[in-house]
Amino acid sequence: MKDRFIETRKKSEDLCKPLLVEDYSLLPSEFVSPPKWHLAHTNWFWEEFILTKYLKGYTVYDPHFSYLFNSYYNAVGNRVLRADRGLMTRPSVEEVYRYRQHVSEAMETLLSIKFDKKLLELVEIGINHEQQHQELFLYDIKYIFGNQPTFPFYGSSYGLTEQDIKREFIKIPEGIYTVGHQGEGFSFDNELGVHKVHLSDFEISSQLVTNGEFIGFIENGGYNNFEFWHDEGWHWVNSNKIDAPLYWHKVGGEWFKYDLDGLQKVNFSEPINHISFYEAFAFAEFKAMRLPTEFEWEIASDQFSWGQLWEWTHSAYLPYPNFNKAPDAIGEYNGKFMINTMVLRGASVATPAGHSRKTYRNFFHPNMRWQYCGIRLVKKPDAISTNN
């Protein structure tokens, strides 16, 4: 556990190595958090939930930091408004790194002397929490760089793999299936409550939707045809003048997209990325297909390759049967967000190694698209009956 802790902490700081000090505090939108805030918040999590309770004689680095770097834990106390995270020039980046060193040294001391079950469960949550922020960091730095006029280079290790031209549809028979996290490994509380679901037979694509396919949607007026959209999605498209995926630009009649390795021509064979649930639903309607439910995705996932992009499902984020929130502030981690969001399944190229499993339930509001997210289609019943 100690080695995993050290490795996780190092990964967070390694992600920041390509940055200039000027990059650490930018906040181009309210849903983005600055790199400096990610570093400090994940640090505060260890200090607040573990060190102050388990390490005798531990000295809090700075009492003001709880107010500055708490995210949404009401049980812990007041906090800076999310929209104000980019206004903090103090503490300095250098001070945040000293803060991290202070906490890391204390955690290593604690993990050398104490190993009770409750502590180890909290350390596991802390590691997974910091891994979540490592992925969020990549979303955020991409948004920060992708909205600058020079499209800065960050790194080239998060590219997507081209999809096979041959698309097959995998048949899943009707039946009663068991869903939810099983076994002894780690899971978040929203994966628990193993239960049975009934699924009708369905056919799910072996491949993700590609950029080339999505360009067909654009060129055939997909963003201008209300028949493909939910009413709320249609309002979102028109209110925000959306006419292409996030980070896409048309230059000299050709499509380009910003990625962490700079502005590049769109590769038609790569999976479409950075689209909202609204766009995913509209594209599915355009293709006379639909999105899978989260349970269909979970049951079928052993039969296709996944992990390039989080995949939108047509399932609202709701509690499983017998779901119970944990006591105290840790109980605020997932349960209170089970409204007005949609479930994504899988993982992405930005997900840290070892942080994915087929029962993982990611969730975002349907308008969000700065996360690494794509589309997998399911045939509608009339299409299934026609082909059988």
C-alpha positions in Angstrom: 0.0 0.0 0.0 2.8 2.4 0.8 4.4 1.8 -2.6 1.1 2.4 -4.3 0.7 5.6 -2.4 4.2 6.9 -3.4 3.6 5.9 -7.0 0.3 7.7 -7.2 1.7 10.9 -5.7 4.6 10.8 -8.1 2.2 10.4 -11.1 0.3 13.6 -10.1 3.5 15.6 -10.1 4.8 14.0 -13.2 1.7 15.2 -15.1 2.7 18.7 -14.3 6.2 18.6 -15.6 5.3 19.9 -19.1 3.7 23.0 -17.5 5.1 26.5 -17.1 4.4 28.2 -13.8 1.9 30.5 -15.7 -0.2 27.4 -16.6 -0.9 26.4 -13.0 -3.6 28.9 -12.1 -5.7 29.4 -15.2 -9.5 28.8 -15.1 -11.1 29.4 -18.5 -14.4 28.0 -17.4 -16.2 27.2 -14.2 -16.2 23.5 -14.8 -12.4 23.4 -15.1 -10.1 23.4 -12.2 -6.5 24.8 -12.4 -3.6 22.4 -12.1 -2.4 24.0 -8.9 -5.8 23.4 -7.3 -5.8 19.7 -8.3 -2.4 19.3 -6.7 -3.5 21.0 -3.5 -7.0 19.5 -3.3 -5.8 15.9 -3.6 -3.2 16.7 -0.9 -5.9 18.2 1.4 -7.9 15.0 1.0 -5.1 13.0 2.6 -4.6 15.5 5.3 -8.3 16.0 6.2 -9.6 12.5 6.1 -6.5 10.4 7.2 -3.6 12.3 8.8 -5.6 14.5 11.2 -7.4 11.4 12.4 -4.8 8.6 12.4 -1.3 10.1 12.9 -0.8 11.1 16.4 0.8 14.6 16.8 0.3 15.5 13.1 0.5 19.2 12.5 -1.8 20.6 9.8 0.4 22.5 7.3 -1.9 25.6 7.1 -5.3 25.9 8.7 -6.5 28.1 5.8 -5.9 25.4 3.2 -9.1 23.5 4.1 -11.1 26.5 3.1 -9.1 27.0 -0.1 -8.9 23.4 -1.3 -12.1 21.6 -0.1 -14.1 20.7 -3.1 -17.7 19.9 -2.2 -17.6 18.3 1.3 -20.2 20.3 3.3 -19.5 18.3 6.4 -16.0 19.6 6.5 -16.8 23.3 6.4 -16.9 26.3 4.2 -14.9 26.4 0.9 -14.0 28.7 -1.9 -16.6 28.9 -4.7 -15.7 26.7 -7.6 -15.7 29.6 -10.0 -13.1 31.4 -7.8 -10.5 28.6 -7.9 -8.6 30.5 -10.6 -8.4 33.7 -8.7 -5.9 32.3 -6.1 -2.4 33.4 -6.9 -1.5 32.5 -3.3 -0.4 30.1 -2.1 2.3 29.9 -4.8 3.0 26.9 -6.9 6.2 26.4 -4.9 4.3 26.5 -1.7 1.8 23.9 -2.9 4.7 21.5 -3.7 6.0 22.1 -0.1 2.6 21.3 1.2 2.5 18.1 -0.8 5.9 17.1 0.5 4.8 17.7 4.1 1.7 15.5 3.6 3.6 12.7 1.7 6.2 12.4 4.4 3.6 12.2 7.1 1.6 9.6 5.1 4.7 7.5 4.6 5.4 7.6 8.3 1.8 6.6 9.0 1.8 3.7 6.5 5.0 2.4 8.1 3.5 2.0 11.6 -0.3 1.5 11.3 -2.3 -0.9 9.2 -5.8 -1.4 10.6 -8.6 -2.2 8.2 -10.4 1.1 8.4 -7.2 3.0 7.6 -6.4 0.8 4.7 -9.9 1.3 3.2 -9.5 5.1 3.5 -6.0 4.9 1.9 -7.5 2.9 -1.0 -10.2 5.6 -1.4 -7.5 8.3 -1.3 -5.4 6.6 -4.0 -8.5 6.2 -6.3 -9.5 9.8 -5.5 -6.1 11.1 -6.6 -6.2 8.9 -9.7 -9.6 10.4 -10.6 -8.0 13.9 -10.4 -5.1 12.8 -12.6 -7.6 12.1 -15.3 -9.5 15.3 -14.6 -6.2 17.2 -14.7 -5.7 16.0 -18.4 -9.2 17.1 -19.3 -8.6 20.5 -17.7 -5.2 21.2 -19.1 -6.5 20.2 -22.6 -9.3 22.7 -22.1 -6.9 25.4 -20.9 -4.5 24.8 -23.8 -7.2 24.2 -26.3 -8.7 27.6 -25.8 -5.4 29.4 -26.3 -4.8 30.9 -29.8 -1.4 29.1 -30.2 -2.8 25.6 -29.3 0.2 24.7 -27.0 1.8 21.3 -27.1 1.5 19.3 -23.9 2.4 15.7 -24.8 1.7 12.9 -27.3 1.0 9.9 -25.1 -2.8 10.1 -25.0 -3.7 9.4 -28.7 -6.5 7.2 -29.8 -6.3 4.0 -31.8 -7.9 3.8 -35.2 -11.1 1.7 -35.4 -11.4 -1.3 -37.7 -13.3 -0.5 -40.8 -15.2 -3.7 -40.4 -18.0 -3.2 -37.8 -19.8 -6.2 -36.3 -22.8 -6.2 -34.1 -22.6 -8.6 -31.1 -25.8 -10.4 -30.2 -26.8 -10.6 -26.6 -29.7 -12.9 -25.8 -32.7 -11.9 -23.6 -32.2 -13.0 -20.0 -31.8 -12.2 -16.3 -28.3 -10.9 -15.7 -26.3 -10.0 -12.6 -24.8 -6.5 -12.5 -22.7 -4.5 -10.0 -19.3 -4.9 -8.5 -18.5 -8.4 -7.3 -15.4 -9.8 -5.7 -12.8 -8.5 -3.2 -11.2 -5.7 -5.2 -11.8 -2.0 -4.7 -15.0 -0.3 -6.0 -16.8 2.9 -5.3 -20.0 2.7 -3.3 -22.1 3.6 -6.4 -21.1 0.2 -7.9 -22.5 -1.7 -5.0 -25.8 -3.4 -4.5 -25.3 -6.4 -6.7 -28.6 -7.2 -8.3 -30.5 -8.8 -11.2 -31.8 -7.0 -14.3 -33.8 -8.2 -17.1 -32.5 -7.4 -20.6 -34.3 -8.0 -23.9 -32.1 -9.3 -26.7 -30.0 -6.6 -28.3 -27.1 -6.1 -30.7 -24.3 -3.8 -29.8 -21.5 -2.5 -32.0 -18.0 -4.0 -31.6 -16.5 -0.6 -32.5 -16.8 3.0 -31.4 -18.2 5.6 -33.8 -15.4 7.2 -35.8 -14.6 10.8 -36.7 -15.4 10.0 -40.4 -18.9 8.8 -39.4 -19.5 11.8 -37.3 -18.5 14.1 -40.2 -21.3 12.5 -42.2 -23.7 13.6 -39.4 -22.3 17.2 -39.7 -22.4 17.3 -43.5 -25.9 16.0 -43.6 -27.2 18.8 -41.4 -27.3 16.8 -38.2 -26.8 19.9 -36.0 -29.6 21.7 -37.8 -32.3 19.0 -37.8 -34.5 19.2 -34.7 -35.8 15.7 -35.3 -32.6 14.1 -34.0 -32.5 15.9 -30.7 -34.1 15.9 -27.3 -35.8 19.3 -26.8 -33.2 20.2 -24.1 -30.4 19.2 -26.5 -31.9 21.2 -29.3 -32.0 24.2 -27.0 -28.4 23.6 -25.9 -27.2 23.4 -29.6 -28.9 26.6 -30.6 -28.2 28.6 -27.4 -24.5 27.8 -27.6 -24.2 27.8 -31.4 -22.8 24.2 -31.4 -21.9 22.9 -34.9 -19.1 20.4 -34.3 -17.4 18.4 -31.5 -15.3 20.3 -28.9 -11.9 21.3 -30.1 -12.8 20.9 -33.8 -12.0 23.8 -36.3 -12.6 24.0 -40.0 -9.5 25.5 -41.7 -9.3 25.9 -45.5 -12.3 23.6 -45.9 -10.7 20.8 -43.8 -11.4 19.6 -40.3 -8.7 20.0 -37.7 -8.9 19.2 -34.0 -6.8 20.2 -31.0 -5.3 17.4 -29.0 -2.5 17.4 -26.4 0.1 17.2 -29.2 -1.3 20.3 -30.9 -3.6 21.1 -33.7 -3.8 18.3 -36.2 -6.0 17.2 -39.2 -8.9 15.0 -38.1 -8.1 11.3 -38.6 -11.3 9.9 -40.0 -10.6 6.4 -38.6 -10.1 7.5 -35.0 -13.1 7.3 -32.6 -15.1 10.5 -32.2 -14.2 12.2 -28.9 -15.4 15.1 -26.8 -19.1 15.0 -27.6 -22.0 15.6 -25.2 -24.8 13.1 -24.4 -27.0 15.4 -26.4 -24.8 14.9 -29.5 -24.4 11.2 -28.9 -28.1 10.7 -28.8 -28.7 12.9 -31.9 -26.0 10.9 -33.8 -27.7 7.6 -32.8 -31.0 8.9 -34.0 -29.4 10.0 -37.3 -28.1 6.4 -37.8 -31.6 5.0 -36.8 -29.9 3.4 -33.8 -29.7 4.1 -30.1 -27.2 4.2 -27.2 -26.9 1.2 -24.8 -28.2 1.2 -21.3 -25.5 1.0 -18.7 -26.5 -2.6 -17.9 -26.5 -3.6 -21.5 -22.9 -2.2 -21.8 -21.8 -4.0 -18.6 -23.1 -7.4 -19.8 -21.7 -7.1 -23.3 -18.4 -5.5 -22.4 -16.5 -8.8 -22.1 -17.2 -9.3 -25.9 -15.6 -6.1 -27.2 -12.6 -4.0 -26.6 -13.1 -0.9 -24.4 -11.0 1.6 -22.6 -10.2 4.2 -25.3 -13.0 6.6 -24.3 -15.7 6.7 -21.7 -18.9 5.7 -23.5 -22.2 7.5 -23.1 -25.1 5.2 -22.0 -28.8 6.1 -22.1 -29.1 5.5 -18.3 -29.7 8.1 -15.7 -27.3 8.0 -12.8 -29.4 6.5 -10.0 -28.6 4.4 -6.9 -28.6 0.6 -7.1 -31.0 -1.3 -4.9 -29.9 -1.3 -1.2 -27.4 1.6 -1.9 -26.3 3.2 1.3 -24.2 6.3 1.6 -21.2 6.1 3.9 -21.3 8.1 7.1 -19.8 11.5 7.5 -18.1 13.5 4.7 -17.0 10.4 2.7 -20.7 9.7 2.1 -20.8 12.9 0.0 -18.4 11.3 -2.6 -21.1 9.9 -4.9 -24.6 9.7 -3.5 -25.5 13.3 -3.5 -24.9 13.6 -7.3 -27.5 11.0 -8.3 -29.7 13.4 -10.1 -29.7 15.1 -13.5 -26.6 13.2 -14.8 -26.1 10.4 -17.2 -23.9 7.3 -16.8 -20.7 6.7 -18.9 -19.1 3.3 -18.8 -15.6 2.0 -19.6 -12.4 4.1 -19.2 -10.3 6.3 -21.5 -6.7 6.7 -22.6 -6.4 9.4 -19.8 -7.5 6.9 -17.1 -4.6 5.8 -14.9 -3.5 2.2 -15.2 -5.4 -0.1 -12.8 -8.2 2.4 -12.3 -10.8 0.9 -14.7 -13.3 -2.0 -14.4 -16.5 -2.8 -16.2 -18.7 -2.0 -13.3 -17.2 1.6 -12.9 -20.0 4.2 -13.1 -18.8 7.5 -14.3 -21.3 10.3 -14.6 -21.6 13.8 -16.0 -24.3 16.3 -16.9 -25.6 15.6 -20.5 -24.1 18.9 -21.8 -20.5 18.1 -20.7 -18.0 17.1 -23.3 -14.6 18.2 -22.1 -14.1 14.7 -20.7 -12.7 11.9 -23.0 -16.0 10.4 -24.2 -17.3 8.6 -27.3 -20.2 6.6 -28.8 -21.0 2.9 -29.1 -24.3 2.1 -30.9 -27.0 -0.5 -30.4 -29.5 -1.5 -33.1 -33.1 -0.5 -32.5 -35.6 -3.4 -32.3 -36.9 -2.9 -35.8 -33.4 -3.1 -37.2 -32.8 -6.3 -35.3 -36.0 -8.0 -36.6 -35.2 -6.8 -40.1 -31.7 -8.5 -40.0 -32.8 -11.7 -38.4 
